[in-house]
Amino acid sequence: MATDTDNIARLRGYLNHKARIAITDGRVFIGTFVCTDKQKNIILAHTTEYRGDEHRIVGLVMIPGKHLVKMEIEDLESVIM
């Protein structure tokens, strides 16, 4: 079983990679994963928000952990949450 230290190291390896995040209201955000915290809040940079067929550039965005449904790291093609 992985320890907290192993999990933190693994998560650090995903920093500065392109991430795709789905949230509870159906929106999807694609941007560069730059930060997280103990509450699973995620910060993405250079982000585009997708809602159905529409999209808009939002730049730097914080996604509350309580709304996080799924997070994928596109460069590594793996689901991490």
PDB file with one MODEL, atoms N, CA, C and O in Angstrom:
MODEL        1
ATOM      1  N   MET A   1       0.847  -1.184   0.000  1.00  0.00           N
ATOM      2  CA  MET A   1       0.000   0.000   0.000  1.00  0.00           C
ATOM      3  C   MET A   1       0.889   1.243   0.000  1.00  0.00           C
ATOM      4  O   MET A   1       1.897   1.303   0.704  1.00  0.00           O
ATOM      5  N   ALA A   2       0.495   2.234  -0.806  1.00  0.00           N
ATOM      6  CA  ALA A   2       1.278   3.456  -0.921  1.00  0.00           C
ATOM      7  C   ALA A   2       1.120   4.320   0.329  1.00  0.00           C
ATOM      8  O   ALA A   2       0.035   4.416   0.902  1.00  0.00           O
ATOM      9  N   THR A   3       2.205   4.934   0.732  1.00  0.00           N
ATOM     10  CA  THR A   3       2.169   5.843   1.879  1.00  0.00           C
ATOM     11  C   THR A   3       1.799   7.245   1.405  1.00  0.00           C
ATOM     12  O   THR A   3       1.788   7.526   0.206  1.00  0.00           O
ATOM     13  N   ASP A   4       1.494   8.130   2.371  1.00  0.00           N
ATOM     14  CA  ASP A   4       1.202   9.518   2.018  1.00  0.00           C
ATOM     15  C   ASP A   4       2.372  10.141   1.270  1.00  0.00           C
ATOM     16  O   ASP A   4       2.170  10.890   0.314  1.00  0.00           O
ATOM     17  N   THR A   5       3.574   9.841   1.690  1.00  0.00           N
ATOM     18  CA  THR A   5       4.763  10.383   1.035  1.00  0.00           C
ATOM     19  C   THR A   5       4.836   9.923  -0.416  1.00  0.00           C
ATOM     20  O   THR A   5       5.161  10.717  -1.298  1.00  0.00           O
ATOM     21  N   ASP A   6       4.537   8.653  -0.674  1.00  0.00           N
ATOM     22  CA  ASP A   6       4.531   8.130  -2.044  1.00  0.00           C
ATOM     23  C   ASP A   6       3.459   8.821  -2.884  1.00  0.00           C
ATOM     24  O   ASP A   6       3.701   9.185  -4.035  1.00  0.00           O
ATOM     25  N   ASN A   7       2.280   8.998  -2.302  1.00  0.00           N
ATOM     26  CA  ASN A   7       1.180   9.647  -3.025  1.00  0.00           C
ATOM     27  C   ASN A   7       1.498  11.101  -3.345  1.00  0.00           C
ATOM     28  O   ASN A   7       1.186  11.580  -4.435  1.00  0.00           O
ATOM     29  N   ILE A   8       2.114  11.802  -2.405  1.00  0.00           N
ATOM     30  CA  ILE A   8       2.500  13.197  -2.637  1.00  0.00           C
ATOM     31  C   ILE A   8       3.537  13.276  -3.748  1.00  0.00           C
ATOM     32  O   ILE A   8       3.453  14.144  -4.617  1.00  0.00           O
ATOM     33  N   ALA A   9       4.500  12.385  -3.724  1.00  0.00           N
ATOM     34  CA  ALA A   9       5.524  12.364  -4.771  1.00  0.00           C
ATOM     35  C   ALA A   9       4.892  12.093  -6.136  1.00  0.00           C
ATOM     36  O   ALA A   9       5.263  12.711  -7.134  1.00  0.00           O
ATOM     37  N   ARG A  10       3.943  11.172  -6.172  1.00  0.00           N
ATOM     38  CA  ARG A  10       3.261  10.853  -7.427  1.00  0.00           C
ATOM     39  C   ARG A  10       2.481  12.066  -7.932  1.00  0.00           C
ATOM     40  O   ARG A  10       2.522  12.382  -9.121  1.00  0.00           O
ATOM     41  N   LEU A  11       1.773  12.743  -7.029  1.00  0.00           N
ATOM     42  CA  LEU A  11       1.007  13.924  -7.407  1.00  0.00           C
ATOM     43  C   LEU A  11       1.920  15.038  -7.902  1.00  0.00           C
ATOM     44  O   LEU A  11       1.586  15.730  -8.863  1.00  0.00           O
ATOM     45  N   ARG A  12       3.058  15.216  -7.263  1.00  0.00           N
ATOM     46  CA  ARG A  12       4.025  16.233  -7.712  1.00  0.00           C
ATOM     47  C   ARG A  12       4.498  15.958  -9.134  1.00  0.00           C
ATOM     48  O   ARG A  12       4.795  16.886  -9.886  1.00  0.00           O
ATOM     49  N   GLY A  13       4.568  14.692  -9.497  1.00  0.00           N
ATOM     50  CA  GLY A  13       4.974  14.328 -10.852  1.00  0.00           C
ATOM     51  C   GLY A  13       3.994  14.804 -11.918  1.00  0.00           C
ATOM     52  O   GLY A  13       4.362  14.926 -13.086  1.00  0.00           O
ATOM     53  N   TYR A  14       2.752  15.072 -11.527  1.00  0.00           N
ATOM     54  CA  TYR A  14       1.736  15.549 -12.462  1.00  0.00           C
ATOM     55  C   TYR A  14       1.744  17.067 -12.620  1.00  0.00           C
ATOM     56  O   TYR A  14       1.112  17.588 -13.539  1.00  0.00           O
ATOM     57  N   LEU A  15       2.442  17.784 -11.747  1.00  0.00           N
ATOM     58  CA  LEU A  15       2.488  19.243 -11.836  1.00  0.00           C
ATOM     59  C   LEU A  15       3.019  19.682 -13.192  1.00  0.00           C
ATOM     60  O   LEU A  15       3.926  19.063 -13.749  1.00  0.00           O
ATOM     61  N   ASN A  16       2.447  20.747 -13.709  1.00  0.00           N
ATOM     62  CA  ASN A  16       2.813  21.340 -14.998  1.00  0.00           C
ATOM     63  C   ASN A  16       2.474  20.461 -16.194  1.00  0.00           C
ATOM     64  O   ASN A  16       3.003  20.667 -17.286  1.00  0.00           O
ATOM     65  N   HIS A  17       1.593  19.480 -15.994  1.00  0.00           N
ATOM     66  CA  HIS A  17       1.080  18.677 -17.099  1.00  0.00           C
ATOM     67  C   HIS A  17      -0.337  19.145 -17.416  1.00  0.00           C
ATOM     68  O   HIS A  17      -1.017  19.713 -16.561  1.00  0.00           O
ATOM     69  N   LYS A  18      -0.771  18.906 -18.635  1.00  0.00           N
ATOM     70  CA  LYS A  18      -2.118  19.272 -19.051  1.00  0.00           C
ATOM     71  C   LYS A  18      -3.128  18.364 -18.362  1.00  0.00           C
ATOM     72  O   LYS A  18      -2.990  17.141 -18.381  1.00  0.00           O
ATOM     73  N   ALA A  19      -4.151  18.974 -17.752  1.00  0.00           N
ATOM     74  CA  ALA A  19      -5.165  18.219 -17.015  1.00  0.00           C
ATOM     75  C   ALA A  19      -6.551  18.516 -17.567  1.00  0.00           C
ATOM     76  O   ALA A  19      -6.831  19.609 -18.061  1.00  0.00           O
ATOM     77  N   ARG A  20      -7.403  17.509 -17.465  1.00  0.00           N
ATOM     78  CA  ARG A  20      -8.817  17.641 -17.851  1.00  0.00           C
ATOM     79  C   ARG A  20      -9.638  17.327 -16.608  1.00  0.00           C
ATOM     80  O   ARG A  20      -9.531  16.238 -16.044  1.00  0.00           O
ATOM     81  N   ILE A  21     -10.463  18.291 -16.182  1.00  0.00           N
ATOM     82  CA  ILE A  21     -11.234  18.130 -14.950  1.00  0.00           C
ATOM     83  C   ILE A  21     -12.721  18.280 -15.246  1.00  0.00           C
ATOM     84  O   ILE A  21     -13.151  19.258 -15.858  1.00  0.00           O
ATOM     85  N   ALA A  22     -13.499  17.293 -14.802  1.00  0.00           N
ATOM     86  CA  ALA A  22     -14.958  17.355 -14.892  1.00  0.00           C
ATOM     87  C   ALA A  22     -15.494  17.698 -13.509  1.00  0.00           C
ATOM     88  O   ALA A  22     -15.001  17.196 -12.499  1.00  0.00           O
ATOM     89  N   ILE A  23     -16.520  18.569 -13.472  1.00  0.00           N
ATOM     90  CA  ILE A  23     -17.113  18.945 -12.189  1.00  0.00           C
ATOM     91  C   ILE A  23     -18.603  18.591 -12.167  1.00  0.00           C
ATOM     92  O   ILE A  23     -19.178  18.200 -13.183  1.00  0.00           O
ATOM     93  N   THR A  24     -19.209  18.737 -10.995  1.00  0.00           N
ATOM     94  CA  THR A  24     -20.564  18.247 -10.749  1.00  0.00           C
ATOM     95  C   THR A  24     -21.640  18.855 -11.647  1.00  0.00           C
ATOM     96  O   THR A  24     -22.649  18.197 -11.901  1.00  0.00           O
ATOM     97  N   ASP A  25     -21.467  20.072 -12.131  1.00  0.00           N
ATOM     98  CA  ASP A  25     -22.500  20.687 -12.978  1.00  0.00           C
ATOM     99  C   ASP A  25     -22.333  20.365 -14.461  1.00  0.00           C
ATOM    100  O   ASP A  25     -23.050  20.911 -15.299  1.00  0.00           O
ATOM    101  N   GLY A  26     -21.392  19.481 -14.787  1.00  0.00           N
ATOM    102  CA  GLY A  26     -21.208  19.040 -16.162  1.00  0.00           C
ATOM    103  C   GLY A  26     -20.143  19.780 -16.942  1.00  0.00           C
ATOM    104  O   GLY A  26     -19.795  19.373 -18.050  1.00  0.00           O
ATOM    105  N   ARG A  27     -19.618  20.860 -16.382  1.00  0.00           N
ATOM    106  CA  ARG A  27     -18.554  21.578 -17.088  1.00  0.00           C
ATOM    107  C   ARG A  27     -17.254  20.792 -17.044  1.00  0.00           C
ATOM    108  O   ARG A  27     -17.026  19.973 -16.154  1.00  0.00           O
ATOM    109  N   VAL A  28     -16.401  21.067 -18.039  1.00  0.00           N
ATOM    110  CA  VAL A  28     -15.080  20.451 -18.121  1.00  0.00           C
ATOM    111  C   VAL A  28     -14.065  21.576 -18.288  1.00  0.00           C
ATOM    112  O   VAL A  28     -14.287  22.516 -19.051  1.00  0.00           O
ATOM    113  N   PHE A  29     -12.954  21.472 -17.570  1.00  0.00           N
ATOM    114  CA  PHE A  29     -11.873  22.448 -17.652  1.00  0.00           C
ATOM    115  C   PHE A  29     -10.619  21.735 -18.125  1.00  0.00           C
ATOM    116  O   PHE A  29     -10.275  20.666 -17.621  1.00  0.00           O
ATOM    117  N   ILE A  30      -9.935  22.334 -19.098  1.00  0.00           N
ATOM    118  CA  ILE A  30      -8.664  21.792 -19.563  1.00  0.00           C
ATOM    119  C   ILE A  30      -7.626  22.891 -19.414  1.00  0.00           C
ATOM    120  O   ILE A  30      -7.777  23.987 -19.954  1.00  0.00           O
ATOM    121  N   GLY A  31      -6.563  22.578 -18.670  1.00  0.00           N
ATOM    122  CA  GLY A  31      -5.508  23.552 -18.428  1.00  0.00           C
ATOM    123  C   GLY A  31      -4.297  22.883 -17.813  1.00  0.00           C
ATOM    124  O   GLY A  31      -4.243  21.659 -17.701  1.00  0.00           O
ATOM    125  N   THR A  32      -3.336  23.679 -17.419  1.00  0.00           N
ATOM    126  CA  THR A  32      -2.103  23.178 -16.818  1.00  0.00           C
ATOM    127  C   THR A  32      -2.276  23.062 -15.307  1.00  0.00           C
ATOM    128  O   THR A  32      -2.593  24.045 -14.637  1.00  0.00           O
ATOM    129  N   PHE A  33      -2.066  21.859 -14.770  1.00  0.00           N
ATOM    130  CA  PHE A  33      -2.198  21.589 -13.337  1.00  0.00           C
ATOM    131  C   PHE A  33      -1.034  22.239 -12.606  1.00  0.00           C
ATOM    132  O   PHE A  33       0.119  21.856 -12.806  1.00  0.00           O
ATOM    133  N   VAL A  34      -1.335  23.239 -11.744  1.00  0.00           N
ATOM    134  CA  VAL A  34      -0.257  23.956 -11.058  1.00  0.00           C
ATOM    135  C   VAL A  34      -0.277  23.834  -9.541  1.00  0.00           C
ATOM    136  O   VAL A  34       0.737  24.101  -8.896  1.00  0.00           O
ATOM    137  N   CYS A  35      -1.418  23.433  -8.947  1.00  0.00           N
ATOM    138  CA  CYS A  35      -1.460  23.410  -7.486  1.00  0.00           C
ATOM    139  C   CYS A  35      -2.668  22.630  -6.989  1.00  0.00           C
ATOM    140  O   CYS A  35      -3.688  22.540  -7.673  1.00  0.00           O
ATOM    141  N   THR A  36      -2.543  22.066  -5.791  1.00  0.00           N
ATOM    142  CA  THR A  36      -3.663  21.463  -5.077  1.00  0.00           C
ATOM    143  C   THR A  36      -3.430  21.646  -3.582  1.00  0.00           C
ATOM    144  O   THR A  36      -2.360  22.085  -3.162  1.00  0.00           O
ATOM    145  N   ASP A  37      -4.444  21.305  -2.781  1.00  0.00           N
ATOM    146  CA  ASP A  37      -4.300  21.387  -1.331  1.00  0.00           C
ATOM    147  C   ASP A  37      -4.988  20.192  -0.677  1.00  0.00           C
ATOM    148  O   ASP A  37      -5.473  19.294  -1.366  1.00  0.00           O
ATOM    149  N   LYS A  38      -5.027  20.185   0.654  1.00  0.00           N
ATOM    150  CA  LYS A  38      -5.589  19.034   1.378  1.00  0.00           C
ATOM    151  C   LYS A  38      -7.085  18.861   1.146  1.00  0.00           C
ATOM    152  O   LYS A  38      -7.610  17.764   1.334  1.00  0.00           O
ATOM    153  N   GLN A  39      -7.781  19.921   0.742  1.00  0.00           N
ATOM    154  CA  GLN A  39      -9.216  19.849   0.486  1.00  0.00           C
ATOM    155  C   GLN A  39      -9.522  19.430  -0.956  1.00  0.00           C
ATOM    156  O   GLN A  39     -10.680  19.439  -1.376  1.00  0.00           O
ATOM    157  N   LYS A  40      -8.492  19.068  -1.703  1.00  0.00           N
ATOM    158  CA  LYS A  40      -8.577  18.657  -3.109  1.00  0.00           C
ATOM    159  C   LYS A  40      -8.965  19.801  -4.042  1.00  0.00           C
ATOM    160  O   LYS A  40      -9.397  19.553  -5.168  1.00  0.00           O
ATOM    161  N   ASN A  41      -8.819  21.050  -3.595  1.00  0.00           N
ATOM    162  CA  ASN A  41      -9.009  22.178  -4.499  1.00  0.00           C
ATOM    163  C   ASN A  41      -7.892  22.118  -5.532  1.00  0.00           C
ATOM    164  O   ASN A  41      -6.744  21.823  -5.199  1.00  0.00           O
ATOM    165  N   ILE A  42      -8.229  22.396  -6.769  1.00  0.00           N
ATOM    166  CA  ILE A  42      -7.267  22.299  -7.868  1.00  0.00           C
ATOM    167  C   ILE A  42      -7.129  23.666  -8.521  1.00  0.00           C
ATOM    168  O   ILE A  42      -8.127  24.352  -8.744  1.00  0.00           O
ATOM    169  N   ILE A  43      -5.908  24.064  -8.827  1.00  0.00           N
ATOM    170  CA  ILE A  43      -5.671  25.291  -9.583  1.00  0.00           C
ATOM    171  C   ILE A  43      -5.075  24.905 -10.927  1.00  0.00           C
ATOM    172  O   ILE A  43      -4.091  24.170 -11.014  1.00  0.00           O
ATOM    173  N   LEU A  44      -5.717  25.435 -11.984  1.00  0.00           N
ATOM    174  CA  LEU A  44      -5.248  25.233 -13.351  1.00  0.00           C
ATOM    175  C   LEU A  44      -4.883  26.584 -13.947  1.00  0.00           C
ATOM    176  O   LEU A  44      -5.541  27.586 -13.671  1.00  0.00           O
ATOM    177  N   ALA A  45      -3.837  26.613 -14.761  1.00  0.00           N
ATOM    178  CA  ALA A  45      -3.436  27.812 -15.490  1.00  0.00           C
ATOM    179  C   ALA A  45      -3.702  27.588 -16.979  1.00  0.00           C
ATOM    180  O   ALA A  45      -3.792  26.448 -17.435  1.00  0.00           O
ATOM    181  N   HIS A  46      -3.829  28.687 -17.733  1.00  0.00           N
ATOM    182  CA  HIS A  46      -4.039  28.613 -19.187  1.00  0.00           C
ATOM    183  C   HIS A  46      -5.233  27.705 -19.496  1.00  0.00           C
ATOM    184  O   HIS A  46      -5.134  26.788 -20.311  1.00  0.00           O
ATOM    185  N   THR A  47      -6.354  27.972 -18.835  1.00  0.00           N
ATOM    186  CA  THR A  47      -7.493  27.059 -18.828  1.00  0.00           C
ATOM    187  C   THR A  47      -8.591  27.474 -19.800  1.00  0.00           C
ATOM    188  O   THR A  47      -8.868  28.657 -19.995  1.00  0.00           O
ATOM    189  N   THR A  48      -9.204  26.460 -20.403  1.00  0.00           N
ATOM    190  CA  THR A  48     -10.401  26.641 -21.215  1.00  0.00           C
ATOM    191  C   THR A  48     -11.536  25.884 -20.548  1.00  0.00           C
ATOM    192  O   THR A  48     -11.375  24.730 -20.148  1.00  0.00           O
ATOM    193  N   GLU A  49     -12.685  26.538 -20.428  1.00  0.00           N
ATOM    194  CA  GLU A  49     -13.880  25.931 -19.837  1.00  0.00           C
ATOM    195  C   GLU A  49     -14.806  25.474 -20.964  1.00  0.00           C
ATOM    196  O   GLU A  49     -15.054  26.222 -21.910  1.00  0.00           O
ATOM    197  N   TYR A  50     -15.313  24.252 -20.861  1.00  0.00           N
ATOM    198  CA  TYR A  50     -16.234  23.696 -21.850  1.00  0.00           C
ATOM    199  C   TYR A  50     -17.568  23.405 -21.178  1.00  0.00           C
ATOM    200  O   TYR A  50     -17.629  22.786 -20.116  1.00  0.00           O
ATOM    201  N   ARG A  51     -18.644  23.872 -21.830  1.00  0.00           N
ATOM    202  CA  ARG A  51     -20.006  23.605 -21.355  1.00  0.00           C
ATOM    203  C   ARG A  51     -20.803  23.220 -22.598  1.00  0.00           C
ATOM    204  O   ARG A  51     -21.184  24.079 -23.393  1.00  0.00           O
ATOM    205  N   GLY A  52     -21.050  21.927 -22.755  1.00  0.00           N
ATOM    206  CA  GLY A  52     -21.720  21.456 -23.967  1.00  0.00           C
ATOM    207  C   GLY A  52     -20.855  21.750 -25.180  1.00  0.00           C
ATOM    208  O   GLY A  52     -19.676  21.398 -25.211  1.00  0.00           O
ATOM    209  N   ASP A  53     -21.445  22.400 -26.185  1.00  0.00           N
ATOM    210  CA  ASP A  53     -20.709  22.735 -27.412  1.00  0.00           C
ATOM    211  C   ASP A  53     -19.984  24.070 -27.318  1.00  0.00           C
ATOM    212  O   ASP A  53     -19.246  24.434 -28.234  1.00  0.00           O
ATOM    213  N   GLU A  54     -20.180  24.807 -26.228  1.00  0.00           N
ATOM    214  CA  GLU A  54     -19.567  26.121 -26.069  1.00  0.00           C
ATOM    215  C   GLU A  54     -18.293  26.033 -25.236  1.00  0.00           C
ATOM    216  O   GLU A  54     -18.148  25.149 -24.391  1.00  0.00           O
ATOM    217  N   HIS A  55     -17.372  26.963 -25.487  1.00  0.00           N
ATOM    218  CA  HIS A  55     -16.160  27.032 -24.673  1.00  0.00           C
ATOM    219  C   HIS A  55     -15.732  28.489 -24.538  1.00  0.00           C
ATOM    220  O   HIS A  55     -16.097  29.348 -25.340  1.00  0.00           O
ATOM    221  N   ARG A  56     -14.943  28.735 -23.493  1.00  0.00           N
ATOM    222  CA  ARG A  56     -14.378  30.067 -23.283  1.00  0.00           C
ATOM    223  C   ARG A  56     -13.058  29.923 -22.547  1.00  0.00           C
ATOM    224  O   ARG A  56     -12.858  28.991 -21.769  1.00  0.00           O
ATOM    225  N   ILE A  57     -12.163  30.864 -22.810  1.00  0.00           N
ATOM    226  CA  ILE A  57     -10.866  30.879 -22.139  1.00  0.00           C
ATOM    227  C   ILE A  57     -11.047  31.587 -20.800  1.00  0.00           C
ATOM    228  O   ILE A  57     -11.548  32.711 -20.750  1.00  0.00           O
ATOM    229  N   VAL A  58     -10.640  30.930 -19.716  1.00  0.00           N
ATOM    230  CA  VAL A  58     -10.798  31.514 -18.380  1.00  0.00           C
ATOM    231  C   VAL A  58      -9.461  31.788 -17.697  1.00  0.00           C
ATOM    232  O   VAL A  58      -9.435  32.405 -16.632  1.00  0.00           O
ATOM    233  N   GLY A  59      -8.357  31.344 -18.285  1.00  0.00           N
ATOM    234  CA  GLY A  59      -7.040  31.619 -17.708  1.00  0.00           C
ATOM    235  C   GLY A  59      -6.765  30.810 -16.458  1.00  0.00           C
ATOM    236  O   GLY A  59      -6.787  29.580 -16.489  1.00  0.00           O
ATOM    237  N   LEU A  60      -6.501  31.509 -15.342  1.00  0.00           N
ATOM    238  CA  LEU A  60      -6.214  30.857 -14.060  1.00  0.00           C
ATOM    239  C   LEU A  60      -7.530  30.601 -13.332  1.00  0.00           C
ATOM    240  O   LEU A  60      -8.341  31.513 -13.171  1.00  0.00           O
ATOM    241  N   VAL A  61      -7.742  29.363 -12.891  1.00  0.00           N
ATOM    242  CA  VAL A  61      -9.011  29.008 -12.260  1.00  0.00           C
ATOM    243  C   VAL A  61      -8.766  28.075 -11.085  1.00  0.00           C
ATOM    244  O   VAL A  61      -7.875  27.226 -11.119  1.00  0.00           O
ATOM    245  N   MET A  62      -9.588  28.253 -10.024  1.00  0.00           N
ATOM    246  CA  MET A  62      -9.549  27.346  -8.876  1.00  0.00           C
ATOM    247  C   MET A  62     -10.836  26.540  -8.893  1.00  0.00           C
ATOM    248  O   MET A  62     -11.930  27.103  -8.939  1.00  0.00           O
ATOM    249  N   ILE A  63     -10.703  25.228  -8.856  1.00  0.00           N
ATOM    250  CA  ILE A  63     -11.849  24.333  -8.849  1.00  0.00           C
ATOM    251  C   ILE A  63     -11.974  23.740  -7.452  1.00  0.00           C
ATOM    252  O   ILE A  63     -11.079  23.027  -6.998  1.00  0.00           O
ATOM    253  N   PRO A  64     -13.082  24.031  -6.766  1.00  0.00           N
ATOM    254  CA  PRO A  64     -13.259  23.489  -5.411  1.00  0.00           C
ATOM    255  C   PRO A  64     -13.303  21.960  -5.420  1.00  0.00           C
ATOM    256  O   PRO A  64     -13.973  21.355  -6.257  1.00  0.00           O
ATOM    257  N   GLY A  65     -12.599  21.358  -4.501  1.00  0.00           N
ATOM    258  CA  GLY A  65     -12.545  19.905  -4.413  1.00  0.00           C
ATOM    259  C   GLY A  65     -13.902  19.261  -4.256  1.00  0.00           C
ATOM    260  O   GLY A  65     -14.111  18.142  -4.726  1.00  0.00           O
ATOM    261  N   LYS A  66     -14.843  19.949  -3.598  1.00  0.00           N
ATOM    262  CA  LYS A  66     -16.170  19.371  -3.384  1.00  0.00           C
ATOM    263  C   LYS A  66     -16.952  19.224  -4.689  1.00  0.00           C
ATOM    264  O   LYS A  66     -17.943  18.494  -4.730  1.00  0.00           O
ATOM    265  N   HIS A  67     -16.524  19.908  -5.757  1.00  0.00           N
ATOM    266  CA  HIS A  67     -17.197  19.808  -7.056  1.00  0.00           C
ATOM    267  C   HIS A  67     -16.455  18.900  -8.035  1.00  0.00           C
ATOM    268  O   HIS A  67     -16.930  18.673  -9.148  1.00  0.00           O
ATOM    269  N   LEU A  68     -15.318  18.390  -7.640  1.00  0.00           N
ATOM    270  CA  LEU A  68     -14.488  17.556  -8.508  1.00  0.00           C
ATOM    271  C   LEU A  68     -15.142  16.190  -8.719  1.00  0.00           C
ATOM    272  O   LEU A  68     -15.460  15.491  -7.758  1.00  0.00           O
ATOM    273  N   VAL A  69     -15.338  15.819  -9.978  1.00  0.00           N
ATOM    274  CA  VAL A  69     -15.880  14.507 -10.325  1.00  0.00           C
ATOM    275  C   VAL A  69     -14.766  13.598 -10.828  1.00  0.00           C
ATOM    276  O   VAL A  69     -14.639  12.452 -10.397  1.00  0.00           O
ATOM    277  N   LYS A  70     -13.955  14.129 -11.755  1.00  0.00           N
ATOM    278  CA  LYS A  70     -12.874  13.326 -12.327  1.00  0.00           C
ATOM    279  C   LYS A  70     -11.750  14.241 -12.786  1.00  0.00           C
ATOM    280  O   LYS A  70     -11.991  15.337 -13.293  1.00  0.00           O
ATOM    281  N   MET A  71     -10.521  13.779 -12.603  1.00  0.00           N
ATOM    282  CA  MET A  71      -9.349  14.511 -13.069  1.00  0.00           C
ATOM    283  C   MET A  71      -8.484  13.558 -13.863  1.00  0.00           C
ATOM    284  O   MET A  71      -8.133  12.477 -13.389  1.00  0.00           O
ATOM    285  N   GLU A  72      -8.140  13.967 -15.085  1.00  0.00           N
ATOM    286  CA  GLU A  72      -7.268  13.174 -15.942  1.00  0.00           C
ATOM    287  C   GLU A  72      -6.055  14.014 -16.311  1.00  0.00           C
ATOM    288  O   GLU A  72      -6.169  15.214 -16.561  1.00  0.00           O
ATOM    289  N   ILE A  73      -4.915  13.382 -16.343  1.00  0.00           N
ATOM    290  CA  ILE A  73      -3.710  14.042 -16.829  1.00  0.00           C
ATOM    291  C   ILE A  73      -3.533  13.585 -18.266  1.00  0.00           C
ATOM    292  O   ILE A  73      -3.203  12.427 -18.522  1.00  0.00           O
ATOM    293  N   GLU A  74      -3.755  14.508 -19.213  1.00  0.00           N
ATOM    294  CA  GLU A  74      -3.781  14.131 -20.620  1.00  0.00           C
ATOM    295  C   GLU A  74      -2.440  13.646 -21.145  1.00  0.00           C
ATOM    296  O   GLU A  74      -2.395  12.713 -21.947  1.00  0.00           O
ATOM    297  N   ASP A  75      -1.351  14.260 -20.708  1.00  0.00           N
ATOM    298  CA  ASP A  75      -0.038  13.852 -21.211  1.00  0.00           C
ATOM    299  C   ASP A  75       0.311  12.430 -20.797  1.00  0.00           C
ATOM    300  O   ASP A  75       1.060  11.745 -21.494  1.00  0.00           O
ATOM    301  N   LEU A  76      -0.224  11.988 -19.676  1.00  0.00           N
ATOM    302  CA  LEU A  76       0.088  10.658 -19.159  1.00  0.00           C
ATOM    303  C   LEU A  76      -1.030   9.660 -19.429  1.00  0.00           C
ATOM    304  O   LEU A  76      -0.872   8.466 -19.178  1.00  0.00           O
ATOM    305  N   GLU A  77      -2.164  10.146 -19.942  1.00  0.00           N
ATOM    306  CA  GLU A  77      -3.320   9.308 -20.261  1.00  0.00           C
ATOM    307  C   GLU A  77      -3.742   8.404 -19.107  1.00  0.00           C
ATOM    308  O   GLU A  77      -3.971   7.208 -19.291  1.00  0.00           O
ATOM    309  N   SER A  78      -3.841   8.992 -17.918  1.00  0.00           N
ATOM    310  CA  SER A  78      -4.282   8.201 -16.774  1.00  0.00           C
ATOM    311  C   SER A  78      -5.228   9.017 -15.910  1.00  0.00           C
ATOM    312  O   SER A  78      -5.072  10.231 -15.778  1.00  0.00           O
ATOM    313  N   VAL A  79      -6.192   8.354 -15.332  1.00  0.00           N
ATOM    314  CA  VAL A  79      -7.113   9.001 -14.409  1.00  0.00           C
ATOM    315  C   VAL A  79      -6.499   8.921 -13.025  1.00  0.00           C
ATOM    316  O   VAL A  79      -6.089   7.845 -12.590  1.00  0.00           O
ATOM    317  N   ILE A  80      -6.429  10.080 -12.307  1.00  0.00           N
ATOM    318  CA  ILE A  80      -5.800  10.036 -10.993  1.00  0.00           C
ATOM    319  C   ILE A  80      -6.779  10.274  -9.864  1.00  0.00           C
ATOM    320  O   ILE A  80      -6.424  10.032  -8.710  1.00  0.00           O
ATOM    321  N   MET A  81      -7.988  10.733 -10.128  1.00  0.00           N
ATOM    322  CA  MET A  81      -8.982  10.938  -9.064  1.00  0.00           C
ATOM    323  C   MET A  81     -10.331  10.496  -9.567  1.00  0.00           C
ATOM    324  O   MET A  81     -11.319  10.578  -8.838  1.00  0.00           O
TER     325      MET A  81
ENDMDL
END
